[in-house]
Amino acid sequence: MWWSDAAWAIDYGTAMADPAIVSVEFVDASSGEIFARTRMPADQLPPSFGPDTPVDIAGNAWSVVRADPPTAAEFSAAGRLVLTLHRIERVSPHDMLYSLPTICDALPAAAPHAPRGDCLTLHEDDWRQVELVSAGHDGVVQAEFAAIRLIFMDQAVAGPDGRVVGFRRLHVRAEPAAPLACALPAAELPHRLPAVRRSYSCVAVGGAAAAGSFAFGLGPLCLYGVAAAEAVTVLGLHPDTRGTRAVVDNAAAGLASLMRTYDLTLVDWCRRASVGPESVADYLYETL
C-alpha cells in the first residue's frame, strides 16, 4: 500500500462529513508513538491489513505489525484505522557481511531416497569446516590457510570493540577435493571410538540427506562423513550441544588413535589450525 504526500491533504471537514473516508493513524512499533495521520477514501484501502503487509509512506518502506481494525468492512464502518508499523531498513548489498571467512565449495551428493531414522542436520556453511585430512595433504592445507589469512587481513570488518564482526568476502575452498588418501573402512569407526554415545542414520546438509553419509555422537561433538564402497571419503567434526564435556578425554583418545593409525591431521579451516593427535584433547577443550 502506498501513500503519497498528496494523500495527506484531504480536507478535514470533508472527511468528517463523508462516511466513506477513513481516518488513518500510523504508529511506530519501536516507540509506540503516532508519527503520521491521514484520511483516505475507504475504496482506496486494501480489503485487509494482515501482519507483514508492506506499506510505503512517502517513499519509506514499512511493514504492518497489527491493524485495528484489520478488515475493510470494520474500518470502513468505524471510519478509523490504526496501523502499527515496523520500519524496514534497506541494506545495500555492499554493506552485507559474511559471518565466516571460508566455506567448502563442494557439497555432498543427495541421497536418491529419503532415509529412515534420525539424521544429523548441518547447515551448508558447516560442511567440512572442521575435518580430518591425510597428513600428505599438508601442502594443500597450507595453501588454503594462506588464502584464508588474506580474507582476515583484507576483508575482515571489526566492531567498536575491535573484534571481527564479519567479512566483506570469503574464500571458497575447492581443495583438498579428496581429503582422505587412506583406505579407512567405515565399519571400523565405531570400534575405534570408545566415546560413541549414539549413531545417526545419515547427515542432512541444507535439508537434503547426503548419499552414503553417516554420523556418530562422540562426547560433546559429532563425527560425520561420507563413505563410498565401504571406505570413508570425508570425515568431519561438528559440536553437539547434546553431548557432555565430561567425556572429552575419551573422545580425544579415540580420535588420536584413529589419527595415528591412518596418518590424519585435524584441520579447523576457519581458525587456520592444523592439529596433530598429541594435541587433540587441548583443541577440544579450547573450542567446545
N, C-alpha and C positions, 0 to 999 in steps of 0.2 A: 504494500500500500504506500502511495506517495502523496506527500503534502507539499505544495509549493508555497512560496511566501504569499501569493495572491489569495490562497485559501484562508488566510488569517484575516482578510479584510472584509468578510461578510458583515453586514450591518447588524449590530447587536439587537436593535429594536425589531428588525425583520425576523431575526432568529427567534425571539421570544414569541412573536405572533404566529409563526408558521410551525405547525406540529411536525412537519416533515424535516425540520432542521434539528440536528443532534449537536449538543454541546459536548466537546471532547476535551478532556484533560489528560496531559501527558505527565507521568510520574517517573522519575529516575529511580530504578530499583536499588541502586547503590546508596542513595541518600534518603529516599522516601519523600523527596520534595517535588512539588509540581514545577516543571520547568517551562511549560508552554500550555496555551489554551487556544482552541479554535472552534468554529461551528461549521458544520458541513451538512448538505442535503443527505438524508438517510440513504437514498438510492445510489450515492457515490461511495458508500462504505461497503466492505465485504459482507457476505452473509454471516460470518462469524470471525472471531479472533481467538484462535487456539494458541497454546504455548508454542513458542519459536516462530510464530508468524512474522515475516520480515516487514519492517516499517521504515520508510525513507522520509525523513523530515528535513526539508531544505538542504538536501544533499548529504545528510548524515544518516548512517545505517544504524537501525535499532532492531531488537528482537523482542517480541511480546513475552513477558513473564506471566501475566494474567490480565484478563479483561473483565470489567464489572459494569454492566452485564456482558456476557460473551457473545450473544446472538443478536442478529439484526432485528428480529421480532421484539426482543426485550429492550434494546437500547433505542429503537425507534419509538416504542410506546412510552418509554420513560423520558425521551428527549435528552438523555445524558449518557455519556460513556467515559469511563476512566480506564486508561491504558497504562499499565505499569510495564516499563520497558528497560531492557538491558542494552547498554551501548556496545556496538560491535566495533572493535578496533581493527582497522585494516592494516595488515602487516605486509610490508614489501617483501617479496621473495629474497631480496638481497639482505634482509635483516634476519632471516631464518637461520638457525644454527643446528648442526648435527650434535647429538648427545655423545657420540662415540667417535674416536679418531680413525677407526678402521672396521671393516666388515669383510666377511668371506664372500667372494664372488659367486661361487657355485653352490647351489642348494641341492639337497638330495633329491633323487627321482621319486615321484609319488608312487605309492603302492597301488596296484590295479584294483584291489578290493579293500573295503573298509575293514580294519582289523577288529577283533573282539578283545574285550578286556580294557584295562586301564593304560592309557598312553601317557608318556612323559611329554608335556606340551612346552615347546620352545618358540619364542619369537624368532622371526627370520634373522634379526640382528644378533641373536645369541648363538647362532650356529657356528661351531668351531672357533669360538673366541678363546677358549682355553682347551688345549688338546695335547695328546701325546703324539710326538713326532719322532721318527727314526733319527738317531744321532747323526747319521750320514747326511742328513739334510741341513746341517748347521750353516753351510754357506748360504743356502736359500733363506734360512731363517734370519740370518744377519742382514741380508739384503732387504728383506721385508721390514725389519726393525729400522733400518736406515730411512726407508720411505715413510714409516710412521713417525719417526723422530722429526722429519721435516714438517709433518702436519702439526705437531706440537709447537715447533719453532715459528712457523709462518702463518698458521691458520687458527690457532687457539685464541679464544676470547675470554678474558678474565673479568670477574665481578669486582665490586668495590673492595672486597677483602683480599684481592689478589689471586683467588682460586679460579681455576678454569671452569667456565660455565657451559662451554660448547665450542664447536669448531665450524668455521666457515666452509671448509671442505673436509672430505675424509679420504682415506686410502682404501681402495678396494683390492683385496688380496686375491691373486689368481694362483699363487704358489704357497706351499707345495701342493700340486694337484693330487698327488698320491702320497699322503703324509706317512704311511706305514710301508716301509720297504721290506718288512719281515713277514713270514708266514705265521700269523698269530691265530690259532683256532678259536673261534667264538665260543665253543663249548668249554674251553679251558678257563675262561674268565671267572665264572662263579667259584671255581675251586681254588683260585689263586687269591681271592679277595675275602678274607675272613670276616670283614665287617658288613657284608651284604645283608641288608635287612628286608629287602623286597625286590621283586622283579616286575618290570613293566612289559606290556605286550608289544610296544613299539614306541617310536618317537614321532610326534606330530610337530611339523615345522610350518608355521604360518597357517595352521588349520588343516594341513594335508599330511596324512601318515606317510612316512618315508619307507620306501621299499627296502626290505631286508634289515630293518632297524631293530634295535634292542636297547634296553636301559636297565640299570640296577640302582637301587637306593644304597648308597655306600656311606654310612655315617652321616655327616652333615652335607653331603653332596650327592649328585647323581653321576654315574658313569654311563655314557650313552655312545652309540655308534652305529655303524652300518657294516654288514657282512655280505660277501659275495662268495658263492661256492664254499661256504662254511669258514672262510678266512676273513678276519676283520680288516676293513679298509680305512675306516675312520673311527677314532676313539677320543671322545671329548668329555669334559667335566663341566658340571653346572651346579651352582649352590642349590641346596634343597632345605627350605625352612622347616620341613617336617622332620629333618634329622636332628641329631644332638651332637654337641661338641664333645661330649664325654667319650666318644669313640673315635676321635680324630687320630689318636696314636695307632689304633688298629687299622683304620682306613689308610693312613700313611704307610704303615708297614706293608700292607698288601700291594699298594701302588708301587712302592720302592722295589719290592720283589719282582713284580711284573716288568718294571723298567730295566732292572739289571739283567733279567733273563733275555729280554728281547732288544736290549740296547736302545732304550727310548729316553726321550727328554720331554719334560712337561713344558709347554710353551704357552705363556699368557700374552696374547698379542697386544691387547690394549695397554698393558703395563710394560711391554717390551722386556719381558722376563723369561729367561731360559733356566729351568730348574732341573738339577740332577737328582737322582734317587736319594742321595745323602741329605738333601735339603727340602724334601717334600713336606715333612712334618712342619718345619718352620714356615714354609709357604702357606700351608693350610691354616695354621694358627693366625697368620698375619692377615689373610684375605677373607676368611669365613666369619 
